[in-house]
Amino acid sequence: MSALSYFVKERRKQLNLTQEEFAEKAGVALTVIRKIEQGKENLSLSKVNQVLQMFGHVVGPINNNHA
């Protein structure tokens, strides 16, 4: 399970929401939530960000340089 799928699934469970309830609150299709939680790789970045905004997060570039 990817870090993204784990994060979304665990946060959704903390809110005590089903995938369907969460999709409705996030304003995305149920299939979007299922794809994220299953770790699918061909996801729409805008849809992922729409879901992550429920937790105050977005996907973006990070600096991996540890120099």
PQR file with spaces between the fields and no chain letter, atoms N, CA, C, O and H, PARSE charges and radii, in Angstrom:
ATOM       1  N    MET     1       0.848   -1.176    0.000 -0.4000 1.5000
ATOM       2  CA   MET     1       0.000    0.000    0.000 -0.0000 2.0000
ATOM       3  C    MET     1       0.896    1.242    0.000  0.5500 1.7000
ATOM       4  O    MET     1       1.835    1.337    0.790 -0.5500 1.4000
ATOM       5  N    SER     2       0.600    2.178   -0.880 -0.4000 1.5000
ATOM       6  CA   SER     2       1.404    3.401   -0.967 -0.0000 2.0000
ATOM       7  C    SER     2       1.111    4.312    0.225  0.5500 1.7000
ATOM       8  O    SER     2       0.112    4.151    0.926 -0.5500 1.4000
ATOM       9  H    SER     2      -0.163    2.100   -1.522  0.4000 1.0000
ATOM      10  N    ALA     3       2.000    5.260    0.429 -0.4000 1.5000
ATOM      11  CA   ALA     3       1.809    6.219    1.522 -0.0000 2.0000
ATOM      12  C    ALA     3       0.517    6.999    1.332  0.5500 1.7000
ATOM      13  O    ALA     3      -0.187    7.283    2.301 -0.5500 1.4000
ATOM      14  H    ALA     3       2.812    5.391   -0.140  0.4000 1.0000
ATOM      15  N    LEU     4       0.203    7.345    0.096 -0.4000 1.5000
ATOM      16  CA   LEU     4      -1.027    8.091   -0.194 -0.0000 2.0000
ATOM      17  C    LEU     4      -2.256    7.261    0.136  0.5500 1.7000
ATOM      18  O    LEU     4      -3.167    7.741    0.811 -0.5500 1.4000
ATOM      19  H    LEU     4       0.774    7.115   -0.692  0.4000 1.0000
ATOM      20  N    SER     5      -2.290    6.023   -0.334 -0.4000 1.5000
ATOM      21  CA   SER     5      -3.471    5.187   -0.100 -0.0000 2.0000
ATOM      22  C    SER     5      -3.649    4.921    1.396  0.5500 1.7000
ATOM      23  O    SER     5      -4.771    4.950    1.904 -0.5500 1.4000
ATOM      24  H    SER     5      -1.551    5.633   -0.882  0.4000 1.0000
ATOM      25  N    TYR     6      -2.554    4.663    2.095 -0.4000 1.5000
ATOM      26  CA   TYR     6      -2.627    4.424    3.543 -0.0000 2.0000
ATOM      27  C    TYR     6      -3.146    5.676    4.258  0.5500 1.7000
ATOM      28  O    TYR     6      -4.027    5.589    5.113 -0.5500 1.4000
ATOM      29  H    TYR     6      -1.644    4.639    1.683  0.4000 1.0000
ATOM      30  N    PHE     7      -2.596    6.834    3.903 -0.4000 1.5000
ATOM      31  CA   PHE     7      -2.991    8.099    4.532 -0.0000 2.0000
ATOM      32  C    PHE     7      -4.483    8.347    4.370  0.5500 1.7000
ATOM      33  O    PHE     7      -5.175    8.632    5.347 -0.5500 1.4000
ATOM      34  H    PHE     7      -1.880    6.905    3.208  0.4000 1.0000
ATOM      35  N    VAL     8      -4.982    8.241    3.140 -0.4000 1.5000
ATOM      36  CA   VAL     8      -6.397    8.535    2.878 -0.0000 2.0000
ATOM      37  C    VAL     8      -7.293    7.528    3.593  0.5500 1.7000
ATOM      38  O    VAL     8      -8.280    7.913    4.220 -0.5500 1.4000
ATOM      39  H    VAL     8      -4.420    8.009    2.346  0.4000 1.0000
ATOM      40  N    LYS     9      -6.959    6.260    3.504 -0.4000 1.5000
ATOM      41  CA   LYS     9      -7.791    5.229    4.133 -0.0000 2.0000
ATOM      42  C    LYS     9      -7.841    5.402    5.649  0.5500 1.7000
ATOM      43  O    LYS     9      -8.916    5.336    6.246 -0.5500 1.4000
ATOM      44  H    LYS     9      -6.156    5.948    2.995  0.4000 1.0000
ATOM      45  N    GLU    10      -6.691    5.620    6.269 -0.4000 1.5000
ATOM      46  CA   GLU    10      -6.654    5.775    7.724 -0.0000 2.0000
ATOM      47  C    GLU    10      -7.380    7.036    8.174  0.5500 1.7000
ATOM      48  O    GLU    10      -8.106    7.010    9.167 -0.5500 1.4000
ATOM      49  H    GLU    10      -5.818    5.673    5.784  0.4000 1.0000
ATOM      50  N    ARG    11      -7.192    8.130    7.460 -0.4000 1.5000
ATOM      51  CA   ARG    11      -7.882    9.372    7.826 -0.0000 2.0000
ATOM      52  C    ARG    11      -9.392    9.238    7.647  0.5500 1.7000
ATOM      53  O    ARG    11     -10.168    9.734    8.464 -0.5500 1.4000
ATOM      54  H    ARG    11      -6.601    8.151    6.653  0.4000 1.0000
ATOM      55  N    ARG    12      -9.804    8.561    6.568 -0.4000 1.5000
ATOM      56  CA   ARG    12     -11.240    8.345    6.350 -0.0000 2.0000
ATOM      57  C    ARG    12     -11.826    7.537    7.498  0.5500 1.7000
ATOM      58  O    ARG    12     -12.904    7.852    8.002 -0.5500 1.4000
ATOM      59  H    ARG    12      -9.174    8.157    5.905  0.4000 1.0000
ATOM      60  N    LYS    13     -11.112    6.495    7.909 -0.4000 1.5000
ATOM      61  CA   LYS    13     -11.592    5.651    9.005 -0.0000 2.0000
ATOM      62  C    LYS    13     -11.655    6.434   10.318  0.5500 1.7000
ATOM      63  O    LYS    13     -12.557    6.217   11.126 -0.5500 1.4000
ATOM      64  H    LYS    13     -10.237    6.239    7.499  0.4000 1.0000
ATOM      65  N    GLN    14     -10.692    7.351   10.533 -0.4000 1.5000
ATOM      66  CA   GLN    14     -10.718    8.177   11.735 -0.0000 2.0000
ATOM      67  C    GLN    14     -11.964    9.054   11.780  0.5500 1.7000
ATOM      68  O    GLN    14     -12.488    9.361   12.851 -0.5500 1.4000
ATOM      69  H    GLN    14      -9.959    7.528    9.877  0.4000 1.0000
ATOM      70  N    LEU    15     -12.428    9.450   10.599 -0.4000 1.5000
ATOM      71  CA   LEU    15     -13.651   10.247   10.511 -0.0000 2.0000
ATOM      72  C    LEU    15     -14.902    9.377   10.584  0.5500 1.7000
ATOM      73  O    LEU    15     -16.024    9.883   10.587 -0.5500 1.4000
ATOM      74  H    LEU    15     -12.003    9.200    9.729  0.4000 1.0000
ATOM      75  N    ASN    16     -14.695    8.055   10.643 -0.4000 1.5000
ATOM      76  CA   ASN    16     -15.788    7.087   10.721 -0.0000 2.0000
ATOM      77  C    ASN    16     -16.745    7.217    9.534  0.5500 1.7000
ATOM      78  O    ASN    16     -17.965    7.209    9.695 -0.5500 1.4000
ATOM      79  H    ASN    16     -13.783    7.644   10.640  0.4000 1.0000
ATOM      80  N    LEU    17     -16.158    7.337    8.334 -0.4000 1.5000
ATOM      81  CA   LEU    17     -16.941    7.467    7.116 -0.0000 2.0000
ATOM      82  C    LEU    17     -16.714    6.265    6.214  0.5500 1.7000
ATOM      83  O    LEU    17     -15.609    5.726    6.145 -0.5500 1.4000
ATOM      84  H    LEU    17     -15.166    7.343    8.203  0.4000 1.0000
ATOM      85  N    THR    18     -17.769    5.851    5.523 -0.4000 1.5000
ATOM      86  CA   THR    18     -17.619    4.842    4.489 -0.0000 2.0000
ATOM      87  C    THR    18     -16.960    5.506    3.285  0.5500 1.7000
ATOM      88  O    THR    18     -16.872    6.731    3.211 -0.5500 1.4000
ATOM      89  H    THR    18     -18.667    6.289    5.579  0.4000 1.0000
ATOM      90  N    GLN    19     -16.500    4.691    2.352 -0.4000 1.5000
ATOM      91  CA   GLN    19     -15.935    5.263    1.129 -0.0000 2.0000
ATOM      92  C    GLN    19     -16.972    6.121    0.420  0.5500 1.7000
ATOM      93  O    GLN    19     -16.647    7.192   -0.094 -0.5500 1.4000
ATOM      94  H    GLN    19     -16.571    3.695    2.413  0.4000 1.0000
ATOM      95  N    GLU    20     -18.204    5.664    0.388 -0.4000 1.5000
ATOM      96  CA   GLU    20     -19.270    6.405   -0.289 -0.0000 2.0000
ATOM      97  C    GLU    20     -19.538    7.743    0.396  0.5500 1.7000
ATOM      98  O    GLU    20     -19.673    8.765   -0.277 -0.5500 1.4000
ATOM      99  H    GLU    20     -18.468    4.794    0.805  0.4000 1.0000
ATOM     100  N    GLU    21     -19.615    7.748    1.719 -0.4000 1.5000
ATOM     101  CA   GLU    21     -19.842    8.988    2.463 -0.0000 2.0000
ATOM     102  C    GLU    21     -18.688    9.968    2.263  0.5500 1.7000
ATOM     103  O    GLU    21     -18.893   11.169    2.087 -0.5500 1.4000
ATOM     104  H    GLU    21     -19.505    6.918    2.266  0.4000 1.0000
ATOM     105  N    PHE    22     -17.483    9.431    2.294 -0.4000 1.5000
ATOM     106  CA   PHE    22     -16.314   10.282    2.123 -0.0000 2.0000
ATOM     107  C    PHE    22     -16.265   10.890    0.726  0.5500 1.7000
ATOM     108  O    PHE    22     -15.962   12.072    0.568 -0.5500 1.4000
ATOM     109  H    PHE    22     -17.316    8.456    2.437  0.4000 1.0000
ATOM     110  N    ALA    23     -16.561   10.085   -0.277 -0.4000 1.5000
ATOM     111  CA   ALA    23     -16.576   10.585   -1.654 -0.0000 2.0000
ATOM     112  C    ALA    23     -17.563   11.733   -1.796  0.5500 1.7000
ATOM     113  O    ALA    23     -17.274   12.741   -2.441 -0.5500 1.4000
ATOM     114  H    ALA    23     -16.808    9.124   -0.149  0.4000 1.0000
ATOM     115  N    GLU    24     -18.725   11.569   -1.187 -0.4000 1.5000
ATOM     116  CA   GLU    24     -19.742   12.618   -1.263 -0.0000 2.0000
ATOM     117  C    GLU    24     -19.254   13.902   -0.591  0.5500 1.7000
ATOM     118  O    GLU    24     -19.418   14.991   -1.141 -0.5500 1.4000
ATOM     119  H    GLU    24     -18.959   10.750   -0.663  0.4000 1.0000
ATOM     120  N    LYS    25     -18.655   13.779    0.593 -0.4000 1.5000
ATOM     121  CA   LYS    25     -18.154   14.957    1.305 -0.0000 2.0000
ATOM     122  C    LYS    25     -17.010   15.626    0.552  0.5500 1.7000
ATOM     123  O    LYS    25     -16.893   16.852    0.563 -0.5500 1.4000
ATOM     124  H    LYS    25     -18.522   12.894    1.040  0.4000 1.0000
ATOM     125  N    ALA    26     -16.166   14.830   -0.103 -0.4000 1.5000
ATOM     126  CA   ALA    26     -15.028   15.376   -0.845 -0.0000 2.0000
ATOM     127  C    ALA    26     -15.445   15.916   -2.210  0.5500 1.7000
ATOM     128  O    ALA    26     -14.693   16.657   -2.843 -0.5500 1.4000
ATOM     129  H    ALA    26     -16.261   13.835   -0.112  0.4000 1.0000
ATOM     130  N    GLY    27     -16.631   15.549   -2.659 -0.4000 1.5000
ATOM     131  CA   GLY    27     -17.111   16.026   -3.954 -0.0000 2.0000
ATOM     132  C    GLY    27     -16.506   15.293   -5.135  0.5500 1.7000
ATOM     133  O    GLY    27     -16.351   15.861   -6.217 -0.5500 1.4000
ATOM     134  H    GLY    27     -17.242   14.947   -2.145  0.4000 1.0000
ATOM     135  N    VAL    28     -16.161   14.017   -4.923 -0.4000 1.5000
ATOM     136  CA   VAL    28     -15.599   13.199   -5.999 -0.0000 2.0000
ATOM     137  C    VAL    28     -16.419   11.920   -6.139  0.5500 1.7000
ATOM     138  O    VAL    28     -17.229   11.585   -5.275 -0.5500 1.4000
ATOM     139  H    VAL    28     -16.287   13.556   -4.045  0.4000 1.0000
ATOM     140  N    ALA    29     -16.194   11.224   -7.230 -0.4000 1.5000
ATOM     141  CA   ALA    29     -16.884    9.960   -7.460 -0.0000 2.0000
ATOM     142  C    ALA    29     -16.329    8.888   -6.519  0.5500 1.7000
ATOM     143  O    ALA    29     -15.166    8.942   -6.121 -0.5500 1.4000
ATOM     144  H    ALA    29     -15.536   11.496   -7.932  0.4000 1.0000
ATOM     145  N    LEU    30     -17.153    7.938   -6.177 -0.4000 1.5000
ATOM     146  CA   LEU    30     -16.740    6.825   -5.334 -0.0000 2.0000
ATOM     147  C    LEU    30     -15.544    6.095   -5.931  0.5500 1.7000
ATOM     148  O    LEU    30     -14.675    5.623   -5.197 -0.5500 1.4000
ATOM     149  H    LEU    30     -18.098    7.894   -6.501  0.4000 1.0000
ATOM     150  N    THR    31     -15.494    6.000   -7.250 -0.4000 1.5000
ATOM     151  CA   THR    31     -14.378    5.311   -7.899 -0.0000 2.0000
ATOM     152  C    THR    31     -13.043    6.008   -7.621  0.5500 1.7000
ATOM     153  O    THR    31     -12.002    5.351   -7.580 -0.5500 1.4000
ATOM     154  H    THR    31     -16.199    6.383   -7.846  0.4000 1.0000
ATOM     155  N    VAL    32     -13.063    7.322   -7.431 -0.4000 1.5000
ATOM     156  CA   VAL    32     -11.835    8.059   -7.122 -0.0000 2.0000
ATOM     157  C    VAL    32     -11.295    7.603   -5.769  0.5500 1.7000
ATOM     158  O    VAL    32     -10.102    7.328   -5.639 -0.5500 1.4000
ATOM     159  H    VAL    32     -13.908    7.855   -7.464  0.4000 1.0000
ATOM     160  N    ILE    33     -12.155    7.523   -4.772 -0.4000 1.5000
ATOM     161  CA   ILE    33     -11.739    7.084   -3.438 -0.0000 2.0000
ATOM     162  C    ILE    33     -11.226    5.652   -3.501  0.5500 1.7000
ATOM     163  O    ILE    33     -10.189    5.336   -2.918 -0.5500 1.4000
ATOM     164  H    ILE    33     -13.124    7.746   -4.878  0.4000 1.0000
ATOM     165  N    ARG    34     -11.938    4.797   -4.197 -0.4000 1.5000
ATOM     166  CA   ARG    34     -11.519    3.398   -4.311 -0.0000 2.0000
ATOM     167  C    ARG    34     -10.155    3.275   -4.980  0.5500 1.7000
ATOM     168  O    ARG    34      -9.307    2.508   -4.526 -0.5500 1.4000
ATOM     169  H    ARG    34     -12.781    5.054   -4.671  0.4000 1.0000
ATOM     170  N    LYS    35      -9.940    4.028   -6.058 -0.4000 1.5000
ATOM     171  CA   LYS    35      -8.657    3.977   -6.760 -0.0000 2.0000
ATOM     172  C    LYS    35      -7.521    4.464   -5.861  0.5500 1.7000
ATOM     173  O    LYS    35      -6.443    3.870   -5.845 -0.5500 1.4000
ATOM     174  H    LYS    35     -10.629    4.652   -6.427  0.4000 1.0000
ATOM     175  N    ILE    36      -7.758    5.532   -5.123 -0.4000 1.5000
ATOM     176  CA   ILE    36      -6.723    6.051   -4.229 -0.0000 2.0000
ATOM     177  C    ILE    36      -6.396    5.010   -3.167  0.5500 1.7000
ATOM     178  O    ILE    36      -5.228    4.699   -2.935 -0.5500 1.4000
ATOM     179  H    ILE    36      -8.634    6.014   -5.136  0.4000 1.0000
ATOM     180  N    GLU    37      -7.426    4.471   -2.522 -0.4000 1.5000
ATOM     181  CA   GLU    37      -7.202    3.529   -1.428 -0.0000 2.0000
ATOM     182  C    GLU    37      -6.619    2.202   -1.908  0.5500 1.7000
ATOM     183  O    GLU    37      -5.996    1.487   -1.123 -0.5500 1.4000
ATOM     184  H    GLU    37      -8.375    4.723   -2.711  0.4000 1.0000
ATOM     185  N    GLN    38      -6.809    1.865   -3.169 -0.4000 1.5000
ATOM     186  CA   GLN    38      -6.237    0.639   -3.727 -0.0000 2.0000
ATOM     187  C    GLN    38      -4.829    0.860   -4.261  0.5500 1.7000
ATOM     188  O    GLN    38      -4.180   -0.086   -4.709 -0.5500 1.4000
ATOM     189  H    GLN    38      -7.315    2.445   -3.806  0.4000 1.0000
ATOM     190  N    GLY    39      -4.351    2.098   -4.217 -0.4000 1.5000
ATOM     191  CA   GLY    39      -2.999    2.394   -4.659 -0.0000 2.0000
ATOM     192  C    GLY    39      -2.828    2.414   -6.170  0.5500 1.7000
ATOM     193  O    GLY    39      -1.727    2.191   -6.674 -0.5500 1.4000
ATOM     194  H    GLY    39      -4.878    2.866   -3.853  0.4000 1.0000
ATOM     195  N    LYS    40      -3.907    2.680   -6.893 -0.4000 1.5000
ATOM     196  CA   LYS    40      -3.807    2.769   -8.354 -0.0000 2.0000
ATOM     197  C    LYS    40      -2.865    3.898   -8.734  0.5500 1.7000
ATOM     198  O    LYS    40      -2.740    4.890   -8.016 -0.5500 1.4000
ATOM     199  H    LYS    40      -4.801    2.861   -6.483  0.4000 1.0000
ATOM     200  N    GLU    41      -2.207    3.734   -9.868 -0.4000 1.5000
ATOM     201  CA   GLU    41      -1.200    4.714  -10.266 -0.0000 2.0000
ATOM     202  C    GLU    41      -1.692    5.761  -11.254  0.5500 1.7000
ATOM     203  O    GLU    41      -1.076    6.821  -11.366 -0.5500 1.4000
ATOM     204  H    GLU    41      -2.309    2.928  -10.451  0.4000 1.0000
ATOM     205  N    ASN    42      -2.759    5.508  -11.961 -0.4000 1.5000
ATOM     206  CA   ASN    42      -3.224    6.469  -12.971 -0.0000 2.0000
ATOM     207  C    ASN    42      -4.381    7.298  -12.414  0.5500 1.7000
ATOM     208  O    ASN    42      -5.539    7.120  -12.790 -0.5500 1.4000
ATOM     209  H    ASN    42      -3.259    4.647  -11.870  0.4000 1.0000
ATOM     210  N    LEU    43      -4.030    8.206  -11.509 -0.4000 1.5000
ATOM     211  CA   LEU    43      -5.022    9.043  -10.848 -0.0000 2.0000
ATOM     212  C    LEU    43      -4.922   10.478  -11.355  0.5500 1.7000
ATOM     213  O    LEU    43      -3.848   10.943  -11.737 -0.5500 1.4000
ATOM     214  H    LEU    43      -3.089    8.350  -11.203  0.4000 1.0000
ATOM     215  N    SER    44      -6.039   11.155  -11.351 -0.4000 1.5000
ATOM     216  CA   SER    44      -6.068   12.567  -11.692 -0.0000 2.0000
ATOM     217  C    SER    44      -5.530   13.367  -10.508  0.5500 1.7000
ATOM     218  O    SER    44      -6.057   13.273   -9.400 -0.5500 1.4000
ATOM     219  H    SER    44      -6.911   10.777  -11.040  0.4000 1.0000
ATOM     220  N    LEU    45      -4.490   14.145  -10.742 -0.4000 1.5000
ATOM     221  CA   LEU    45      -3.893   14.937   -9.670 -0.0000 2.0000
ATOM     222  C    LEU    45      -4.914   15.900   -9.068  0.5500 1.7000
ATOM     223  O    LEU    45      -4.921   16.111   -7.855 -0.5500 1.4000
ATOM     224  H    LEU    45      -4.061   14.222  -11.642  0.4000 1.0000
ATOM     225  N    SER    46      -5.760   16.476   -9.887 -0.4000 1.5000
ATOM     226  CA   SER    46      -6.754   17.413   -9.354 -0.0000 2.0000
ATOM     227  C    SER    46      -7.750   16.701   -8.443  0.5500 1.7000
ATOM     228  O    SER    46      -8.186   17.271   -7.443 -0.5500 1.4000
ATOM     229  H    SER    46      -5.754   16.305  -10.872  0.4000 1.0000
ATOM     230  N    LYS    47      -8.111   15.472   -8.773 -0.4000 1.5000
ATOM     231  CA   LYS    47      -9.035   14.698   -7.929 -0.0000 2.0000
ATOM     232  C    LYS    47      -8.358   14.277   -6.634  0.5500 1.7000
ATOM     233  O    LYS    47      -8.971   14.318   -5.568 -0.5500 1.4000
ATOM     234  H    LYS    47      -7.756   15.009   -9.586  0.4000 1.0000
ATOM     235  N    VAL    48      -7.093   13.872   -6.723 -0.4000 1.5000
ATOM     236  CA   VAL    48      -6.342   13.511   -5.521 -0.0000 2.0000
ATOM     237  C    VAL    48      -6.258   14.720   -4.598  0.5500 1.7000
ATOM     238  O    VAL    48      -6.472   14.590   -3.393 -0.5500 1.4000
ATOM     239  H    VAL    48      -6.595   13.839   -7.590  0.4000 1.0000
ATOM     240  N    ASN    49      -5.952   15.880   -5.138 -0.4000 1.5000
ATOM     241  CA   ASN    49      -5.870   17.090   -4.325 -0.0000 2.0000
ATOM     242  C    ASN    49      -7.216   17.466   -3.735  0.5500 1.7000
ATOM     243  O    ASN    49      -7.287   17.973   -2.615 -0.5500 1.4000
ATOM     244  H    ASN    49      -5.778   15.985   -6.118  0.4000 1.0000
ATOM     245  N    GLN    50      -8.275   17.226   -4.474 -0.4000 1.5000
ATOM     246  CA   GLN    50      -9.621   17.499   -3.962 -0.0000 2.0000
ATOM     247  C    GLN    50      -9.893   16.641   -2.730  0.5500 1.7000
ATOM     248  O    GLN    50     -10.477   17.118   -1.756 -0.5500 1.4000
ATOM     249  H    GLN    50      -8.218   16.815   -5.383  0.4000 1.0000
ATOM     250  N    VAL    51      -9.478   15.396   -2.769 -0.4000 1.5000
ATOM     251  CA   VAL    51      -9.641   14.495   -1.628 -0.0000 2.0000
ATOM     252  C    VAL    51      -8.728   14.923   -0.481  0.5500 1.7000
ATOM     253  O    VAL    51      -9.173   15.002    0.665 -0.5500 1.4000
ATOM     254  H    VAL    51      -9.003   15.009   -3.559  0.4000 1.0000
ATOM     255  N    LEU    52      -7.466   15.199   -0.773 -0.4000 1.5000
ATOM     256  CA   LEU    52      -6.513   15.571    0.274 -0.0000 2.0000
ATOM     257  C    LEU    52      -6.866   16.888    0.961  0.5500 1.7000
ATOM     258  O    LEU    52      -6.512   17.099    2.121 -0.5500 1.4000
ATOM     259  H    LEU    52      -7.104   15.136   -1.704  0.4000 1.0000
ATOM     260  N    GLN    53      -7.556   17.762    0.254 -0.4000 1.5000
ATOM     261  CA   GLN    53      -7.953   19.031    0.853 -0.0000 2.0000
ATOM     262  C    GLN    53      -8.899   18.823    2.035  0.5500 1.7000
ATOM     263  O    GLN    53      -9.034   19.705    2.884 -0.5500 1.4000
ATOM     264  H    GLN    53      -7.843   17.590   -0.688  0.4000 1.0000
ATOM     265  N    MET    54      -9.547   17.671    2.094 -0.4000 1.5000
ATOM     266  CA   MET    54     -10.402   17.339    3.231 -0.0000 2.0000
ATOM     267  C    MET    54      -9.580   17.273    4.521  0.5500 1.7000
ATOM     268  O    MET    54     -10.121   17.439    5.614 -0.5500 1.4000
ATOM     269  H    MET    54      -9.438   16.955    1.405  0.4000 1.0000
ATOM     270  N    PHE    55      -8.283   17.032    4.392 -0.4000 1.5000
ATOM     271  CA   PHE    55      -7.385   16.912    5.544 -0.0000 2.0000
ATOM     272  C    PHE    55      -6.382   18.062    5.611  0.5500 1.7000
ATOM     273  O    PHE    55      -5.441   18.021    6.403 -0.5500 1.4000
ATOM     274  H    PHE    55      -7.843   16.897    3.504  0.4000 1.0000
ATOM     275  N    GLY    56      -6.583   19.086    4.782 -0.4000 1.5000
ATOM     276  CA   GLY    56      -5.683   20.224    4.788 -0.0000 2.0000
ATOM     277  C    GLY    56      -4.360   19.968    4.082  0.5500 1.7000
ATOM     278  O    GLY    56      -3.359   20.610    4.397 -0.5500 1.4000
ATOM     279  H    GLY    56      -7.348   19.119    4.139  0.4000 1.0000
ATOM     280  N    HIS    57      -4.342   19.041    3.134 -0.4000 1.5000
ATOM     281  CA   HIS    57      -3.125   18.687    2.406 -0.0000 2.0000
ATOM     282  C    HIS    57      -3.349   18.791    0.897  0.5500 1.7000
ATOM     283  O    HIS    57      -4.486   18.808    0.425 -0.5500 1.4000
ATOM     284  H    HIS    57      -5.156   18.519    2.877  0.4000 1.0000
ATOM     285  N    VAL    58      -2.257   18.860    0.156 -0.4000 1.5000
ATOM     286  CA   VAL    58      -2.265   18.752   -1.297 -0.0000 2.0000
ATOM     287  C    VAL    58      -1.002   18.020   -1.731  0.5500 1.7000
ATOM     288  O    VAL    58      -0.020   17.967   -0.991 -0.5500 1.4000
ATOM     289  H    VAL    58      -1.334   18.846    0.539  0.4000 1.0000
ATOM     290  N    VAL    59      -1.032   17.466   -2.912 -0.4000 1.5000
ATOM     291  CA   VAL    59       0.145   16.832   -3.496 -0.0000 2.0000
ATOM     292  C    VAL    59       0.930   17.918   -4.213  0.5500 1.7000
ATOM     293  O    VAL    59       0.359   18.742   -4.928 -0.5500 1.4000
ATOM     294  H    VAL    59      -1.829   17.508   -3.514  0.4000 1.0000
ATOM     295  N    GLY    60       2.232   17.914   -4.018 -0.4000 1.5000
ATOM     296  CA   GLY    60       3.071   18.892   -4.679 -0.0000 2.0000
ATOM     297  C    GLY    60       4.518   18.441   -4.662  0.5500 1.7000
ATOM     298  O    GLY    60       4.850   17.441   -4.026 -0.5500 1.4000
ATOM     299  H    GLY    60       2.696   17.245   -3.437  0.4000 1.0000
ATOM     300  N    PRO    61       5.370   19.159   -5.348 -0.5600 1.5000
ATOM     301  CA   PRO    61       6.786   18.785   -5.387  0.2800 2.0000
ATOM     302  C    PRO    61       7.440   18.999   -4.024  0.5500 1.7000
ATOM     303  O    PRO    61       7.146   19.960   -3.313 -0.5500 1.4000
ATOM     304  N    ILE    62       8.323   18.085   -3.690 -0.4000 1.5000
ATOM     305  CA   ILE    62       9.100   18.231   -2.470 -0.0000 2.0000
ATOM     306  C    ILE    62      10.571   18.124   -2.822  0.5500 1.7000
ATOM     307  O    ILE    62      10.932   17.500   -3.820 -0.5500 1.4000
ATOM     308  H    ILE    62       8.561   17.305   -4.268  0.4000 1.0000
ATOM     309  N    ASN    63      11.401   18.717   -2.026 -0.4000 1.5000
ATOM     310  CA   ASN    63      12.836   18.701   -2.269 -0.0000 2.0000
ATOM     311  C    ASN    63      13.433   17.492   -1.573  0.5500 1.7000
ATOM     312  O    ASN    63      13.360   17.384   -0.349 -0.5500 1.4000
ATOM     313  H    ASN    63      11.108   19.224   -1.216  0.4000 1.0000
ATOM     314  N    ASN    64      14.018   16.587   -2.330 -0.4000 1.5000
ATOM     315  CA   ASN    64      14.647   15.394   -1.768 -0.0000 2.0000
ATOM     316  C    ASN    64      16.133   15.568   -1.524  0.5500 1.7000
ATOM     317  O    ASN    64      16.791   14.626   -1.084 -0.5500 1.4000
ATOM     318  H    ASN    64      14.078   16.675   -3.325  0.4000 1.0000
ATOM     319  N    ASN    65      16.682   16.742   -1.795 -0.4000 1.5000
ATOM     320  CA   ASN    65      18.102   16.988   -1.571 -0.0000 2.0000
ATOM     321  C    ASN    65      18.355   17.132   -0.078  0.5500 1.7000
ATOM     322  O    ASN    65      17.768   17.989    0.583 -0.5500 1.4000
ATOM     323  H    ASN    65      16.147   17.508   -2.152  0.4000 1.0000
ATOM     324  N    HIS    66      19.214   16.306    0.433 -0.4000 1.5000
ATOM     325  CA   HIS    66      19.524   16.342    1.856 -0.0000 2.0000
ATOM     326  C    HIS    66      20.907   16.928    2.103  0.5500 1.7000
ATOM     327  O    HIS    66      21.524   16.667    3.135 -0.5500 1.4000
ATOM     328  H    HIS    66      19.691   15.610   -0.103  0.4000 1.0000
ATOM     329  N    ALA    67      21.390   17.720    1.153 -0.4000 1.5000
ATOM     330  CA   ALA    67      22.751   18.292    1.251 -0.0000 2.0000
ATOM     331  C    ALA    67      22.782   19.483    2.155  0.5500 1.7000
ATOM     332  O    ALA    67      23.839   20.083    2.350 -0.5500 1.4000
ATOM     333  H    ALA    67      20.888   17.933    0.314  0.4000 1.0000
